[in-house]
Amino acid sequence: MKCPSCSHPEDKVTDSREIKEGAGVRRRRECLACGYRFTTYEYVEAEPLMVLKKDGRREPFDREKLRRGIVMACAKRAISADAIVQLAIEIEDRCHEFGAREVPAEKIGEIVMARLRPLDEVAYIRFASVYRRFQDAGEFRKELESM
């Protein structure tokens, strides 16, 4: 690690501590040339989560795109912006729990619907109608009756 003060390539670690419940390590370092002290942080480099679309395409998971979809479903409902952001974070975390680098878009849609249903039934129906692509009123009615 180069010293930020003098660019000397050697230092010594004076202290190491776990941070964020083991998600990283904070290290205090001291330059062997000039004695300057500085802090570095180490984290595991996470592999990007990919979404496998129905047509076979793959695209990076986009929490903002997910949040926008939830916002549309929750329009004019008594659901705070913070609750929507938190919901998007929880859904992303759930996708990471699968342990796979790719998650089918269908699985993400099912998770969203499972989380929306107890939160707000109208938002759930709105999301389900787009996600499941209801073709007629009969499909819509069937979904309502299942509730």
C-alpha positions as CSV (number, residue, x, y, z in Angstrom):
1,M,0.0,0.0,0.0
2,K,1.5,3.3,-1.1
3,C,1.7,6.0,1.6
4,P,-0.7,8.8,0.7
5,S,1.8,11.4,2.0
6,C,5.1,10.3,0.4
7,S,4.2,7.4,-1.9
8,H,6.6,5.0,-0.2
9,P,5.5,1.5,-1.0
10,E,6.0,0.0,2.5
11,D,4.0,0.4,5.7
12,K,3.1,-1.5,8.8
13,V,-0.4,-2.3,10.2
14,T,-0.8,-0.9,13.7
15,D,-4.4,-1.9,14.3
16,S,-7.1,-4.1,12.6
17,R,-10.7,-4.2,13.4
18,E,-13.8,-5.9,12.0
19,I,-16.4,-3.5,10.7
20,K,-20.1,-3.8,9.7
21,E,-20.6,-7.1,11.5
22,G,-17.7,-8.8,9.7
23,A,-18.5,-7.4,6.3
24,G,-15.1,-5.7,6.2
25,V,-11.9,-4.8,8.0
26,R,-10.5,-1.4,9.0
27,R,-6.8,-1.2,9.2
28,R,-4.6,1.6,10.7
29,R,-1.3,1.8,8.9
30,E,2.0,3.7,9.4
31,C,4.4,4.5,6.6
32,L,7.9,3.1,7.3
33,A,9.5,6.0,5.5
34,C,7.8,9.1,6.9
35,G,5.7,7.8,9.8
36,Y,2.4,9.1,8.3
37,R,-0.6,7.2,9.7
38,F,-3.6,6.4,7.5
39,T,-6.6,4.1,7.5
40,T,-7.6,1.6,4.8
41,Y,-10.8,-0.5,4.5
42,E,-11.1,-4.0,3.0
43,Y,-14.3,-5.5,1.7
44,V,-15.1,-8.6,-0.3
45,E,-15.7,-7.7,-3.8
46,A,-19.3,-8.7,-4.5
47,E,-20.2,-10.3,-7.8
48,P,-22.9,-8.3,-9.5
49,L,-26.3,-9.9,-9.4
50,M,-27.7,-10.6,-12.8
51,V,-31.4,-10.8,-13.8
52,L,-32.3,-13.5,-16.3
53,K,-35.1,-12.1,-18.4
54,K,-37.9,-14.3,-19.9
55,D,-36.5,-13.8,-23.4
56,G,-33.1,-15.2,-22.3
57,R,-31.3,-11.8,-22.0
58,R,-29.3,-11.0,-18.9
59,E,-29.0,-7.6,-17.3
60,P,-27.5,-6.3,-14.1
61,F,-29.9,-6.1,-11.1
62,D,-31.1,-2.5,-10.8
63,R,-32.5,-1.6,-7.4
64,E,-33.7,1.8,-8.8
65,K,-35.7,0.0,-11.6
66,L,-37.3,-2.2,-9.0
67,R,-38.1,0.8,-6.7
68,R,-39.7,2.6,-9.7
69,G,-41.9,-0.4,-10.4
70,I,-43.0,-0.6,-6.7
71,V,-43.6,3.2,-6.7
72,M,-46.0,2.8,-9.7
73,A,-47.9,0.0,-8.0
74,C,-48.1,2.1,-4.8
75,A,-49.2,5.4,-6.4
76,K,-51.8,7.3,-4.4
77,R,-51.6,4.7,-1.6
78,A,-50.6,5.4,2.0
79,I,-47.1,3.9,1.7
80,S,-44.2,6.1,2.5
81,A,-41.2,6.6,0.2
82,D,-39.0,5.2,3.0
83,A,-41.1,2.0,3.2
84,I,-40.8,1.6,-0.6
85,V,-37.0,2.0,-0.5
86,Q,-36.7,-0.4,2.4
87,L,-38.9,-2.9,0.5
88,A,-36.6,-2.7,-2.6
89,I,-33.5,-3.2,-0.4
90,E,-35.2,-6.3,1.3
91,I,-36.0,-7.8,-2.1
92,E,-32.5,-7.3,-3.3
93,D,-31.1,-8.9,-0.2
94,R,-33.5,-11.8,-0.6
95,C,-32.2,-12.3,-4.2
96,H,-28.6,-12.4,-2.9
97,E,-29.6,-15.0,-0.3
98,F,-30.2,-17.5,-3.2
99,G,-26.5,-17.7,-3.6
100,A,-26.7,-17.6,-7.4
101,R,-25.2,-14.9,-9.6
102,E,-28.3,-15.0,-11.7
103,V,-31.9,-14.7,-10.6
104,P,-34.8,-15.2,-13.0
105,A,-37.0,-12.1,-13.4
106,E,-40.0,-14.3,-12.6
107,K,-38.6,-15.1,-9.1
108,I,-38.1,-11.4,-8.4
109,G,-41.7,-10.6,-9.5
110,E,-43.0,-13.4,-7.2
111,I,-40.9,-11.9,-4.2
112,V,-42.3,-8.4,-4.9
113,M,-45.9,-9.7,-5.0
114,A,-45.3,-11.7,-1.8
115,R,-44.0,-8.6,0.0
116,L,-46.7,-6.3,-1.4
117,R,-49.7,-8.4,-0.6
118,P,-49.6,-8.0,3.2
119,L,-48.5,-4.3,2.8
120,D,-51.3,-3.1,0.5
121,E,-53.8,-5.2,-1.5
122,V,-54.4,-2.5,-4.1
123,A,-50.6,-2.1,-4.7
124,Y,-50.4,-5.9,-4.9
125,I,-53.2,-6.1,-7.6
126,R,-51.6,-3.3,-9.6
127,F,-48.2,-5.0,-9.6
128,A,-49.7,-8.4,-10.3
129,S,-51.8,-7.0,-13.2
130,V,-48.6,-5.7,-14.9
131,Y,-46.4,-8.6,-13.9
132,R,-48.8,-11.4,-14.8
133,R,-50.0,-9.5,-17.9
134,F,-53.7,-10.1,-17.4
135,Q,-55.3,-10.4,-20.8
136,D,-58.9,-9.9,-19.8
137,A,-61.2,-9.1,-16.8
138,G,-61.7,-12.8,-16.1
139,E,-58.0,-13.2,-15.2
140,F,-58.2,-10.0,-13.1
141,R,-61.3,-11.3,-11.3
142,K,-59.7,-14.7,-10.6
143,E,-56.8,-13.0,-8.9
144,L,-59.1,-10.9,-6.8
145,E,-61.1,-14.0,-5.8
146,S,-57.9,-15.7,-4.7
147,M,-57.3,-13.0,-2.2
